[in-house]
Amino acid sequence: MDKEHKKHLEARAKVLKAMAHPSRLFMIEELEKGERCVCELTEMVGSDISTVSKHLSVLKQAGLVADDKRGNQVFYRLRVPCILNFFGCVESVLEAQVNDHSAHLKIVTL
C-alpha cells in the first residue's frame, strides 16, 4: 500500500471512528430531520451539555456536521446527508447476521 492510499484509508477511518458511538449516531439521525441547537440535542440525548458538545466536536472534526453560532446558541446541521446511506448498508449487515444466526439455530435444532 502506498502512502497516498494509506492516508486516504486513515481519513476514512477517522469518519467511521467519529460515528462509532451511540449518542453520535443518534445525533446524526436527528440532524437528518433538520438543524438543531446544542440545547435541543442535549435534551434529546439525555446527557449534560459538555458531553454533547464534545460529541458534536468529534463529528465536526470528522467533517460530518457544520455549526452556526447565533447569539448564545450554536446550531448544527449535517454537512453531507449522504452519510445516512451508510446506515442502510449497516442495517443490511445486521439483518444478514440475524438471518445467519436463525439459519444456524435451525440446523442445530434439526
C-alpha distances in whole Angstrom, upper triangle without the diagonal:
4,7,8,6,6,10,11,10,12,15,15,16,18,20,20,21,24,25,25,29,32,34,31,31,35,35,32,34,37,36,36,39,40,40,41,42,41,44,44,41,42,45,43,40,43,41,43,42,40,37,37,36,34,32,33,31,28,28,29,26,23,25,27,30,32,36,39,42,45,48,47,45,41,40,37,35,32,30,28,30,28,26,29,28,25,28,29,26,26,30,29,27,30,33,31,31,34,35,33,35,38,38,37,40,42,41,42,46,47
4,6,5,6,9,10,11,12,14,16,17,19,21,21,22,25,26,27,30,33,35,32,32,36,35,33,35,38,36,36,40,40,39,41,42,41,44,44,41,42,45,43,41,44,42,43,42,40,38,37,36,34,32,32,31,28,28,28,25,23,24,26,30,32,35,38,41,44,47,46,44,40,40,36,35,32,29,28,30,28,27,30,29,26,30,31,28,28,32,32,30,33,35,33,34,37,38,36,38,42,41,41,44,46,45,46,49,50
4,6,5,6,9,10,10,12,14,15,16,19,20,21,23,25,25,29,32,33,30,30,34,33,31,34,36,35,35,38,38,37,38,39,38,42,42,39,40,43,42,39,42,40,41,39,37,35,35,34,31,30,30,28,25,25,25,22,20,22,24,28,29,32,35,38,41,44,43,41,38,37,34,33,30,28,26,29,27,26,29,28,26,29,31,28,29,32,32,30,33,36,34,34,38,39,38,39,43,42,42,45,47,46,47,50,52
4,5,5,6,9,10,11,13,14,15,17,19,20,21,23,24,28,31,32,29,29,32,32,29,32,34,32,32,36,35,35,36,37,36,40,40,37,39,42,40,38,41,39,40,38,36,34,34,32,30,29,28,26,24,24,23,21,19,20,22,25,27,30,33,35,39,42,41,39,36,35,31,30,27,25,23,26,24,23,27,26,24,27,29,26,27,31,31,29,32,34,33,34,37,38,37,39,42,42,42,45,47,46,47,50,52
4,5,5,6,9,10,11,12,14,16,17,18,20,22,22,26,29,30,27,27,31,30,28,30,33,31,31,34,34,34,36,37,36,40,39,36,38,41,39,36,39,38,39,38,36,34,33,32,30,28,28,26,23,23,23,21,18,19,21,25,27,30,33,36,39,42,42,40,36,35,31,30,27,24,22,25,23,21,25,23,21,25,26,23,24,28,27,26,29,31,30,30,34,35,33,36,39,38,38,41,43,43,44,47,48
4,5,5,6,9,10,10,12,15,15,16,18,20,21,24,27,29,26,26,30,29,27,30,32,31,31,34,34,34,35,36,35,38,38,35,36,39,37,35,38,36,37,36,34,31,31,30,27,26,26,25,22,22,22,19,17,19,21,24,26,29,33,35,39,41,41,39,35,34,31,29,26,24,23,26,24,22,25,24,21,24,26,24,24,27,27,25,28,31,30,30,33,34,33,35,38,38,37,40,43,42,43,46,47
4,5,5,6,9,10,11,13,14,15,17,19,20,23,26,27,24,25,28,27,25,28,30,28,29,32,32,31,32,33,32,36,36,33,34,37,36,33,36,34,35,33,31,29,29,28,25,24,24,22,19,19,19,16,14,16,18,22,23,26,29,32,36,38,38,35,32,31,28,27,24,22,21,24,22,20,24,23,21,24,26,24,24,28,28,26,29,32,31,31,34,36,35,36,39,40,39,42,44,44,45,48,49
4,5,5,6,9,10,11,13,14,16,17,19,22,25,26,23,23,26,25,23,26,28,26,26,30,30,29,31,32,31,35,34,31,33,36,34,32,35,33,34,33,31,29,28,27,25,23,23,21,19,18,18,16,13,14,16,20,22,25,28,31,34,37,37,34,31,30,26,25,22,19,18,21,19,17,21,20,18,21,23,21,21,25,25,24,26,29,28,29,32,33,33,34,37,38,38,40,42,42,43,46,48
4,5,5,6,9,10,11,12,14,16,16,20,23,24,21,21,25,25,22,25,27,26,26,29,30,30,31,32,31,34,34,30,32,35,33,30,33,32,33,32,30,28,27,27,24,22,23,21,18,18,19,16,13,15,17,20,23,26,29,32,36,38,38,35,31,30,27,25,22,20,19,21,19,17,20,19,16,19,21,19,19,23,23,21,24,26,26,26,29,30,29,31,34,34,34,37,39,39,40,43,44
4,5,5,6,9,10,10,12,14,15,18,22,23,20,20,24,23,21,24,27,25,26,29,29,29,29,30,29,32,32,29,30,33,31,29,32,30,31,30,28,25,25,24,21,20,20,19,16,16,17,14,11,14,16,19,21,24,28,30,34,36,35,33,29,28,25,24,22,20,19,21,20,17,20,21,18,20,23,21,20,24,24,23,25,28,27,27,30,32,31,32,35,36,36,38,41,41,41,44,46
4,5,5,7,9,10,11,13,14,18,21,21,18,19,22,21,19,22,24,22,23,26,26,25,26,27,26,30,30,26,28,31,29,27,30,28,29,28,26,24,23,22,20,18,18,17,14,13,14,11,8,10,12,16,18,21,24,27,30,33,32,30,26,25,22,21,18,16,15,18,17,15,18,18,16,19,21,20,19,23,24,23,25,28,28,28,31,32,32,33,36,37,37,39,42,42,42,45,47
4,5,5,6,9,10,11,13,16,19,20,17,16,20,20,17,20,22,21,21,25,25,25,26,27,26,29,29,26,27,30,28,26,29,28,29,28,27,24,23,23,20,18,18,17,14,13,14,13,9,11,12,15,18,21,25,28,31,34,33,31,27,25,22,20,17,16,14,16,15,12,15,15,13,15,18,16,16,19,20,19,21,24,24,24,27,29,28,30,32,33,33,36,38,38,39,42,43
4,5,5,6,8,10,10,14,17,18,16,16,19,19,17,20,23,22,22,25,26,26,26,27,26,29,29,25,26,29,27,25,27,26,27,27,25,22,22,22,19,17,17,17,13,13,15,13,10,12,13,16,19,22,26,28,32,34,33,31,27,26,22,22,19,18,16,18,17,14,17,17,14,16,19,17,15,19,20,18,20,23,23,23,26,28,27,28,31,32,32,34,37,37,37,40,42
4,5,5,6,9,10,13,16,17,14,15,18,17,16,19,21,20,20,24,24,23,24,24,23,26,26,23,24,27,25,23,25,24,25,24,22,19,19,18,16,14,14,13,10,10,11,9,6,10,11,14,16,19,23,25,29,31,30,27,24,23,20,19,17,16,15,17,17,14,17,18,15,17,20,18,17,21,22,21,22,25,26,25,28,30,30,31,34,35,35,37,39,40,40,43,45
4,5,5,7,9,12,15,15,12,12,15,15,12,16,18,16,17,21,21,20,21,22,21,24,24,20,22,25,23,21,24,23,24,23,21,19,18,17,15,13,13,13,9,8,10,9,5,8,8,11,14,17,21,24,27,30,29,26,22,21,17,16,13,13,12,14,13,10,13,14,12,13,17,16,15,18,20,19,20,23,24,24,26,28,28,29,32,33,34,36,38,39,39,42,44
4,5,5,6,10,12,14,11,11,14,15,13,15,18,17,17,21,22,22,22,23,22,25,24,21,22,25,23,20,23,22,24,23,22,19,18,19,16,14,14,15,11,10,13,12,9,11,10,14,17,20,24,26,29,32,31,28,24,23,19,18,15,15,14,15,14,10,12,13,10,11,15,13,12,15,17,16,17,20,21,20,23,25,25,26,29,30,30,32,34,35,36,38,40
4,5,5,8,12,13,10,11,15,15,14,16,19,18,19,23,23,23,22,23,21,24,24,20,21,24,22,19,22,20,22,21,20,17,16,17,14,12,13,13,9,9,12,11,9,12,12,14,18,20,24,26,29,31,30,27,24,23,19,19,17,17,16,17,17,13,15,17,14,14,18,17,14,18,20,18,19,22,23,22,24,27,26,27,30,31,31,33,36,36,36,39,41
4,6,7,11,11,8,9,12,12,11,14,16,15,16,20,20,19,19,19,18,21,20,17,18,21,19,17,19,18,19,18,17,14,13,13,11,8,9,9,6,6,9,8,6,9,9,11,14,16,20,22,25,27,26,23,20,19,16,15,13,14,14,15,16,12,14,16,14,14,18,17,15,18,21,20,20,23,24,24,26,28,29,29,32,33,33,35,38,39,39,41,43
4,6,8,9,6,6,9,10,8,11,13,13,14,17,18,18,18,19,18,20,19,16,17,20,17,15,18,17,19,19,18,15,14,15,13,9,10,12,9,7,11,11,9,11,9,11,15,17,21,23,26,28,27,24,20,19,16,15,13,14,13,14,14,10,11,13,11,11,14,14,12,15,17,16,17,20,21,21,23,25,26,26,28,30,31,32,35,36,36,38,40
4,7,9,7,7,11,12,11,13,16,16,17,20,21,21,21,22,20,22,21,18,18,21,18,15,18,17,19,20,19,15,15,16,14,11,13,14,10,10,14,14,12,14,13,15,18,20,24,26,29,31,29,26,23,22,19,18,16,18,17,17,17,13,14,16,13,12,15,15,12,15,17,16,15,19,20,19,21,24,24,24,27,29,28,30,32,34,34,36,38
4,6,5,6,9,10,11,12,14,15,17,19,20,20,19,20,17,19,19,15,15,17,15,12,14,13,16,17,16,12,12,14,12,9,11,13,10,11,14,15,13,16,14,15,18,20,23,25,27,29,27,24,22,21,18,18,17,19,18,18,19,15,15,18,15,13,17,17,14,16,19,18,16,20,22,20,22,25,25,25,27,30,29,30,33,35,34,36,39
4,5,5,6,9,10,11,12,14,15,17,19,19,18,19,17,18,17,13,14,15,13,10,12,12,15,16,16,13,12,15,14,10,13,15,13,13,16,18,16,18,15,16,19,20,24,25,27,29,27,24,22,20,18,18,17,19,19,18,19,15,15,17,15,13,16,17,14,14,18,17,15,18,21,19,20,23,24,24,26,28,28,29,32,33,33,35,37
4,5,5,6,9,10,10,12,14,16,17,17,15,15,13,15,13,10,10,12,10,7,9,9,12,13,13,10,8,11,11,8,10,13,12,11,14,16,15,17,14,14,17,18,21,22,24,26,23,20,18,17,15,16,15,18,18,18,19,16,15,18,17,15,18,19,16,17,21,20,19,22,24,23,24,27,28,27,29,32,32,32,35,37,37,38,41
4,5,5,6,9,10,10,12,15,15,15,14,15,13,15,14,10,12,14,12,9,12,12,14,14,14,11,9,11,10,6,7,10,9,7,11,13,12,13,11,11,14,15,18,20,22,25,23,19,17,15,13,13,12,14,15,15,16,13,13,16,14,13,17,18,15,17,20,20,19,22,24,23,24,27,28,28,30,33,33,34,36,38,38,39,42
4,5,5,6,9,10,11,13,15,15,15,16,15,17,15,12,14,15,13,11,14,14,17,17,17,14,12,14,14,10,11,14,12,10,13,15,13,14,11,12,15,17,20,22,25,27,25,22,19,17,14,14,12,15,14,13,14,11,10,13,11,9,13,14,12,13,17,16,16,18,21,20,21,24,25,25,27,30,30,31,33,35,35,37,39
4,5,5,6,9,10,11,13,14,12,14,13,15,13,9,11,12,9,8,11,12,15,15,17,14,11,14,14,11,11,15,14,12,15,17,16,17,13,13,16,17,20,22,23,26,24,20,18,16,13,13,12,16,16,14,16,13,11,15,14,11,15,17,14,15,18,19,17,20,22,22,22,25,27,26,28,31,32,32,34,36,37,38,40
4,5,5,6,9,10,11,11,9,11,10,12,10,7,10,11,9,8,11,12,14,13,15,12,9,11,12,9,8,12,12,9,12,15,14,14,11,10,13,13,16,18,20,22,20,17,14,12,10,10,10,13,14,13,15,13,12,15,15,13,16,18,17,17,21,21,20,23,25,25,26,29,30,30,32,34,35,35,38,40,40,41,44
4,5,5,6,9,10,10,11,13,13,15,13,10,13,15,12,11,15,16,18,17,18,15,12,14,14,11,10,13,12,9,11,14,13,12,8,8,12,13,16,19,21,23,22,19,16,13,10,9,7,10,10,9,11,9,8,12,12,10,14,16,14,15,19,19,19,21,24,24,25,27,29,29,31,33,34,35,37,39,39,41,43
4,6,5,7,9,11,11,14,15,16,13,11,14,15,11,12,15,17,19,18,20,18,14,16,17,14,13,16,16,13,15,18,16,16,12,12,15,16,19,21,23,25,24,21,18,15,12,11,9,13,12,10,12,10,8,11,12,10,12,15,14,14,17,18,18,19,22,23,23,25,27,28,29,31,33,33,35,37,38,39,41
4,5,5,7,8,8,11,12,13,10,8,12,12,9,10,14,15,17,16,18,17,13,15,17,14,12,16,16,13,15,18,18,17,13,12,14,15,17,19,20,22,21,18,15,12,10,9,9,13,14,11,14,13,11,15,15,13,16,19,17,17,21,22,21,23,26,26,26,29,31,31,32,35,36,36,38,40,41,42,44
4,5,5,6,7,10,11,13,11,9,13,14,12,12,16,17,18,17,19,17,14,14,16,13,11,14,15,12,13,16,15,14,10,9,11,11,14,16,17,20,20,16,13,10,7,6,6,10,11,9,12,11,10,14,15,14,16,19,18,19,22,23,23,25,27,28,28,31,33,33,34,37,38,39,41,43,43,44,47
4,5,8,10,13,15,17,14,13,16,17,14,15,19,20,22,20,22,21,17,18,19,16,14,17,17,14,15,18,17,15,11,11,13,14,16,19,20,23,23,19,17,13,11,8,7,10,10,7,10,10,8,11,13,12,14,17,17,17,20,21,21,23,25,26,27,29,31,32,33,35,36,37,39,41,42,43,45
4,7,9,13,15,16,13,12,16,16,13,15,18,20,22,21,23,22,18,19,21,18,16,20,20,17,18,21,20,18,15,13,15,15,17,19,20,23,23,19,17,13,11,9,9,13,13,10,13,13,11,14,16,15,16,20,20,19,22,24,24,24,28,29,29,30,33,33,34,37,38,39,40,43,44,44,46
4,6,10,13,14,12,12,15,16,14,16,19,20,21,20,22,21,17,18,20,18,15,18,19,16,16,20,19,17,14,12,12,12,13,16,16,19,20,16,14,10,9,7,8,11,12,10,14,14,13,16,18,17,19,22,22,22,25,27,27,28,31,32,32,34,36,37,37,40,41,42,44,46,47,48,50
4,7,10,12,10,10,14,15,14,15,18,19,19,17,19,19,15,15,18,16,13,16,17,14,14,18,18,16,13,10,10,9,10,12,13,16,16,12,10,6,6,5,8,11,13,12,16,16,15,19,20,19,22,24,24,24,27,29,29,30,33,34,34,36,38,39,40,42,44,44,46,48,49,50,52
4,7,8,6,7,10,11,10,12,15,16,16,14,16,16,12,12,16,14,11,14,16,14,14,18,18,17,14,11,11,10,10,12,12,14,14,10,8,5,5,7,10,13,15,14,18,17,17,21,21,20,23,25,25,25,28,29,29,31,33,34,34,37,38,39,40,42,44,44,46,48,49,50,52
4,5,5,7,9,10,11,12,14,14,14,11,14,14,11,11,14,13,11,13,16,15,14,18,19,18,16,12,12,9,9,9,10,12,10,7,6,4,6,9,12,15,18,17,21,20,20,24,24,23,26,28,27,28,31,32,31,33,36,36,36,39,41,41,42,45,46,46,48,51,51,52,54
4,5,5,6,9,10,10,12,11,10,7,10,11,7,7,11,11,9,11,14,13,13,16,18,17,15,12,12,10,11,10,11,13,11,7,6,6,7,11,13,16,19,19,22,21,20,24,24,23,26,28,27,28,31,31,30,33,36,35,36,39,40,40,41,44,45,45,47,50,50,51,53
4,6,5,6,9,10,11,10,10,7,11,12,9,10,13,13,12,15,17,17,17,20,21,21,19,16,16,13,14,13,13,13,11,8,8,9,11,14,17,19,22,22,25,23,23,27,27,25,28,31,29,29,33,33,32,34,37,37,37,40,41,41,42,45,46,46,48,51,50,51,54
4,5,5,6,9,10,11,11,10,13,13,10,12,15,14,13,16,18,17,17,21,22,21,18,16,16,14,14,14,14,16,14,10,10,9,10,13,15,18,21,20,23,22,21,24,25,23,26,28,27,27,30,31,30,32,35,34,34,37,39,39,40,43,44,43,46,48,48,49,52
4,5,5,6,8,9,10,9,12,11,7,9,12,11,10,13,15,13,15,18,19,18,16,13,14,13,15,15,16,17,15,12,11,10,9,11,13,17,19,18,21,19,18,22,22,20,23,25,23,24,27,28,26,29,32,31,31,34,36,35,37,40,41,41,43,45,45,46,49
4,6,5,6,6,6,6,9,8,6,8,11,11,10,14,15,15,16,19,20,20,18,16,17,15,17,16,17,18,15,12,12,12,12,15,17,20,22,21,24,22,21,25,25,22,26,28,26,26,30,30,28,30,33,33,33,36,37,37,38,41,42,41,44,46,46,47,50
4,6,5,7,8,9,12,12,10,12,15,14,14,17,19,18,20,23,23,24,21,19,20,18,19,19,19,20,17,14,14,14,15,17,19,22,24,23,26,24,22,26,26,24,26,29,27,26,30,31,29,31,34,33,33,36,38,37,38,41,42,41,44,46,46,46,49
4,6,8,11,11,14,13,10,13,15,13,14,17,18,17,19,22,22,22,19,17,19,18,19,20,20,22,19,16,16,14,14,15,17,20,22,20,23,21,19,23,23,20,23,25,23,23,26,27,25,27,30,30,29,32,34,33,34,37,38,38,40,43,43,43,46
4,6,9,10,12,10,8,11,13,11,12,15,16,15,17,20,20,21,18,17,19,18,20,20,22,23,20,17,16,15,14,16,17,20,21,20,23,20,19,22,22,19,22,24,22,22,25,25,23,26,29,28,28,31,32,31,33,36,36,36,39,41,41,41,44
4,7,9,12,10,9,13,14,13,14,17,18,18,20,23,23,24,21,20,22,20,22,22,23,24,21,18,18,18,17,19,20,24,25,24,26,24,23,26,25,23,25,27,25,25,28,28,26,28,31,30,30,33,35,33,35,38,38,37,40,43,42,43,46
4,7,8,6,7,10,11,11,12,15,16,16,18,20,21,23,21,19,21,19,21,21,22,23,20,17,17,17,17,19,20,23,25,24,27,24,23,27,26,23,27,28,25,26,30,29,27,30,32,31,31,35,36,34,36,39,39,39,42,44,43,44,47
4,6,6,6,9,10,11,13,14,16,17,18,20,22,23,21,20,21,19,20,19,21,21,17,15,15,17,17,20,21,24,26,26,29,26,26,29,28,26,30,31,28,29,33,32,30,33,36,34,35,38,39,38,40,43,43,42,45,47,47,48,51
4,5,5,6,9,10,10,12,14,15,16,18,20,21,19,17,18,15,17,16,17,17,14,12,12,13,14,17,19,22,24,24,27,25,25,28,27,26,29,31,29,30,33,33,31,34,37,36,36,39,41,40,41,44,44,44,47,49,49,50,53
4,6,5,6,9,10,10,13,14,15,16,19,20,19,17,18,16,18,16,18,18,15,14,13,15,15,18,20,22,24,25,28,25,25,29,28,27,30,31,29,30,34,33,32,35,37,36,36,40,41,40,42,45,45,45,48,50,49,50,53
4,5,5,6,9,10,11,13,14,15,17,19,18,16,18,16,19,18,21,21,18,16,15,16,15,18,19,21,23,23,26,23,23,26,25,24,27,28,26,27,30,30,28,31,34,32,33,36,37,36,38,41,41,41,44,46,45,46,50
4,5,5,6,9,10,11,12,14,16,17,15,13,15,14,16,16,18,19,16,14,12,13,12,14,16,18,20,20,23,20,20,24,23,21,25,26,24,25,29,28,27,30,32,31,32,35,36,35,37,40,40,41,43,45,45,46,49
4,5,5,6,9,10,10,12,14,15,14,12,13,11,13,13,16,17,14,12,10,11,11,14,15,17,19,20,23,20,21,25,24,23,26,28,26,27,31,30,29,32,35,34,35,38,39,38,40,43,43,44,46,48,48,49,52
4,5,5,6,9,10,11,13,14,14,13,14,13,16,16,19,20,17,15,13,14,13,16,16,18,20,21,23,20,21,25,23,22,26,27,25,26,30,29,28,31,33,32,33,37,37,37,39,42,41,42,45,47,46,48,51
4,5,5,6,9,10,11,13,11,11,13,13,16,17,20,21,19,16,14,14,12,14,14,16,17,18,20,17,18,21,19,19,22,23,21,23,26,25,24,28,30,29,30,33,34,33,36,38,38,39,42,43,43,45,47
4,5,5,6,9,10,11,9,8,9,9,12,14,16,18,17,14,11,10,8,10,11,12,15,16,18,16,17,20,19,19,22,23,22,23,27,26,26,29,31,30,32,34,35,35,37,40,40,41,44,45,45,47,50
4,5,5,6,9,10,10,9,10,10,13,14,17,19,17,15,12,12,10,12,13,13,16,18,20,17,19,22,21,21,24,25,24,26,29,28,28,31,33,32,34,37,37,37,40,42,42,43,46,47,47,49,52
4,5,5,6,9,9,9,11,12,16,17,21,23,21,18,15,15,13,14,13,14,15,17,18,15,17,20,18,18,22,22,21,23,26,25,25,28,30,29,31,34,34,34,37,39,39,40,43,44,44,46,49
4,6,5,6,5,6,9,10,14,16,20,22,21,18,14,13,10,11,9,10,11,13,15,12,14,17,15,16,19,20,19,21,24,23,23,26,28,28,29,32,33,33,35,38,38,39,42,43,43,45,48
4,5,5,6,5,6,8,12,14,17,20,19,16,13,12,9,10,9,9,11,14,16,13,16,19,18,18,22,23,22,24,27,26,27,30,31,31,33,36,36,37,39,41,41,43,45,47,47,49,51
4,5,8,8,9,11,15,16,20,22,21,19,16,16,13,13,13,12,13,16,17,15,18,20,19,20,23,23,22,25,28,27,28,31,32,32,34,36,37,37,40,42,42,43,46,47,47,49,52
4,6,8,10,13,17,19,22,25,24,22,18,17,14,13,12,10,11,14,14,12,15,17,15,17,20,20,19,22,24,24,25,28,29,29,31,33,33,34,37,38,39,40,43,44,44,46,48
4,6,7,11,14,17,20,23,23,20,17,15,12,11,9,7,8,11,12,11,14,16,15,17,20,20,20,23,25,25,26,28,30,30,32,34,35,36,38,40,40,42,44,45,46,48,50
4,7,10,14,17,20,23,23,19,16,14,10,9,6,5,6,8,10,8,11,13,13,14,17,18,17,20,22,22,23,26,27,28,29,32,32,33,35,37,38,39,42,43,44,46,48
4,7,10,13,16,19,19,16,12,10,6,6,4,5,7,9,12,11,12,16,15,16,19,20,20,22,25,25,26,28,30,30,32,34,35,36,38,40,41,42,44,46,46,48,50
4,7,10,13,16,17,14,10,8,6,6,6,6,9,12,14,14,16,19,19,20,23,24,24,26,28,29,29,32,34,34,35,38,39,40,41,43,44,46,48,49,50,52,54
4,7,10,13,13,10,6,5,4,6,9,9,13,15,18,17,18,22,22,22,25,27,26,28,31,32,32,34,36,36,38,40,41,42,44,46,47,48,50,52,52,54,56
4,6,10,11,8,6,5,6,9,12,12,16,17,20,20,21,25,25,25,28,30,30,31,34,35,35,37,39,40,41,43,45,45,47,49,50,51,53,55,55,57,59
4,6,7,6,4,6,9,12,15,15,19,20,24,23,25,28,28,28,31,33,33,34,37,38,37,40,42,42,43,46,47,47,49,52,52,53,56,57,58,59,62
4,6,5,6,7,11,13,17,18,21,22,26,26,27,30,31,31,33,35,35,36,39,40,40,42,44,45,45,48,49,50,51,54,55,55,57,59,60,61,63
4,6,8,10,14,17,20,21,25,26,30,29,30,33,34,34,36,39,38,39,42,43,42,44,47,47,48,50,52,52,54,56,57,57,60,62,62,63,66
4,7,10,14,17,20,22,25,26,30,29,29,33,33,33,36,38,37,38,41,42,41,43,46,46,46,49,50,50,52,55,55,55,58,60,60,61,64
4,7,10,13,17,19,22,23,26,25,26,29,30,29,32,34,33,34,37,38,37,39,42,42,42,45,47,47,48,51,52,52,55,57,57,58,61
4,7,10,14,15,19,19,23,22,23,26,26,26,29,31,30,31,34,35,34,37,39,39,40,43,44,44,46,49,49,50,52,54,54,56,58
4,7,11,12,16,16,20,19,19,23,24,23,26,28,28,28,32,33,32,34,37,37,38,40,42,42,44,46,47,48,50,52,52,53,56
4,7,9,12,13,16,15,16,20,20,20,23,25,24,25,28,29,29,31,33,34,35,37,39,39,41,43,44,45,47,49,49,51,53
4,6,9,9,13,13,13,16,17,17,20,22,22,23,26,27,27,29,31,32,33,35,37,37,39,41,42,43,45,47,48,49,51
4,6,6,9,9,10,13,14,14,17,19,19,20,23,24,24,26,28,29,30,32,34,35,36,38,40,41,43,44,45,47,49
4,6,9,9,11,14,15,16,18,20,20,22,24,25,26,28,30,31,32,34,35,37,38,40,41,43,45,46,47,49,51
4,5,6,9,10,11,13,15,16,17,19,21,22,24,25,27,28,30,31,33,34,36,37,39,40,42,43,44,46,48
4,5,6,8,10,11,13,15,16,17,19,21,22,23,25,26,28,29,31,32,33,35,37,38,40,41,43,44,46
4,5,5,8,10,11,12,14,15,17,18,20,21,23,24,26,27,28,30,32,33,34,36,38,39,41,42,44
4,5,5,7,10,11,11,13,15,16,18,19,21,22,24,25,27,28,30,31,32,34,36,37,38,40,42
4,5,5,7,9,10,11,13,15,16,17,19,20,22,23,25,26,28,29,31,32,34,35,37,38,40
4,5,5,7,9,10,11,13,15,16,17,19,21,22,23,25,26,27,29,31,32,34,35,37,38
4,5,5,6,9,10,11,13,14,16,17,19,20,21,23,25,26,27,29,31,32,33,35,37
4,5,5,6,9,10,10,12,14,15,17,18,20,21,23,24,26,27,29,30,31,33,35
4,5,5,6,9,10,10,12,14,15,16,18,20,21,22,24,26,27,29,30,32,33
4,5,5,6,9,10,11,13,14,15,17,19,20,21,23,24,26,27,29,30,32
4,5,5,6,9,10,11,13,14,15,17,19,20,21,23,25,26,27,29,31
4,5,5,6,9,10,11,12,14,15,16,18,20,21,23,24,26,27,29
4,5,5,6,9,10,10,12,14,15,16,18,20,21,23,24,26,27
4,5,5,6,9,10,10,12,14,15,16,18,20,21,22,24,26
4,5,5,6,9,10,11,12,14,15,17,19,20,21,23,25
4,5,5,6,9,10,11,12,14,15,17,19,20,21,23
4,5,5,6,8,10,10,12,14,15,16,18,20,21
4,5,5,6,9,10,10,12,14,15,16,18,20
4,5,5,6,9,10,10,12,14,15,16,19
4,5,5,6,9,10,11,12,14,15,17
4,5,5,6,9,10,11,12,14,16
4,5,5,6,9,10,10,12,14
4,5,5,6,9,10,11,13
4,5,5,6,9,10,11
4,5,5,6,9,10
4,5,5,6,9
4,5,5,6
4,6,5
4,6
4
